[in-house]
Amino acid sequence: MPVRVHSSFAIHPGVWLKDGVVAPTGLSIRALAKKMHVARPTLSKLLNGHAGLSSEMALRFEKAFGLNADTLMRMQVAHEMAQARERIDELRVHRVGKASSEALTE
């Protein structure tokens, strides 16, 4: 049985990075963006929870702070899944039965 993370645990990775990693350094977003060689608006959107974490940005945080990029990406997926699950009733999908071997060859 798959383990589902409650949406309250699926924090946006940017917000977590801002509060738990960046804030303790005392760096401004502008200064950090310069150190990470990214645009300030791009970093600001991520850290304020208005943009998702890309794999490249996760690697930049890994290089800058010694964090594990894979863990950061799992946080991003958990956050996205929690948001999607909140809207699952809006999805119109017909249940599909077990596929026959004939259907797989078509």
C-alpha positions in Angstrom: 0.0 0.0 0.0 1.5 3.4 -1.0 2.2 5.9 1.8 0.5 9.2 1.4 1.9 12.3 2.9 -0.8 14.5 4.6 -0.9 17.9 2.8 0.1 19.7 5.9 3.5 18.0 5.7 4.0 18.8 2.0 5.5 22.2 2.4 6.6 24.1 -0.7 10.4 23.5 -0.9 11.0 27.2 -1.7 9.4 28.3 1.5 11.3 25.7 3.5 14.5 26.8 1.8 13.8 30.5 2.6 12.9 29.9 6.3 15.3 27.0 7.1 18.3 27.6 4.9 18.5 31.1 3.5 17.2 33.2 6.4 19.8 31.9 8.9 22.6 33.1 6.6 21.3 36.7 6.7 21.8 36.9 2.9 19.3 39.0 0.9 17.6 37.3 -2.1 19.6 39.7 -4.3 22.9 38.6 -2.8 22.0 34.9 -2.9 20.9 35.2 -6.5 24.2 36.7 -7.4 26.1 33.9 -5.6 24.0 31.2 -7.3 24.2 32.9 -10.7 20.4 33.1 -11.1 18.1 36.0 -11.7 16.8 37.6 -8.6 13.1 37.4 -9.6 13.5 33.7 -10.4 14.9 33.0 -6.9 12.4 35.3 -5.2 9.4 33.5 -6.9 10.8 30.1 -5.7 11.5 31.3 -2.1 8.1 32.9 -1.8 6.3 29.7 -3.0 5.2 31.2 -6.3 7.3 28.9 -8.5 8.2 25.3 -8.4 11.7 24.0 -7.7 13.5 22.9 -10.9 16.1 20.1 -10.9 18.7 22.6 -11.9 17.8 25.0 -9.0 17.9 22.0 -6.7 21.4 21.3 -7.8 22.4 24.9 -7.3 21.2 24.7 -3.7 23.1 21.4 -3.3 26.3 23.1 -4.5 25.7 26.3 -2.5 24.5 24.8 0.8 25.5 21.1 0.7 21.8 20.0 0.6 20.8 16.9 -1.2 19.1 17.9 -4.5 17.2 14.6 -4.7 15.6 15.3 -1.3 14.6 18.8 -2.4 13.0 17.3 -5.6 11.1 14.8 -3.5 9.8 17.7 -1.5 8.6 19.4 -4.7 6.8 16.2 -5.9 5.2 15.8 -2.4 4.0 19.4 -2.5 2.6 19.0 -6.1 0.9 15.7 -5.3 -0.7 17.2 -2.1 -2.1 20.1 -4.2 -3.4 17.8 -6.9 -5.0 15.5 -4.4 -7.0 18.5 -3.0 -8.5 18.8 -6.5 -8.9 15.1 -7.3 -12.7 15.3 -7.4 -12.5 17.8 -10.3 -10.7 15.2 -12.5 -13.0 13.5 -15.0 -11.7 10.0 -15.6 -13.3 6.8 -16.5 -11.9 3.7 -14.7 -10.0 1.4 -17.1 -10.1 -2.3 -16.6 -7.2 -4.7 -16.9 -5.7 -4.4 -20.4 -5.9 -7.4 -22.6 -2.8 -8.5 -24.5 -4.6 -7.6 -27.8 -5.0 -4.0 -26.7 -1.3 -3.7 -25.8 -0.3 -4.6 -29.4 -2.6 -2.1 -31.1 
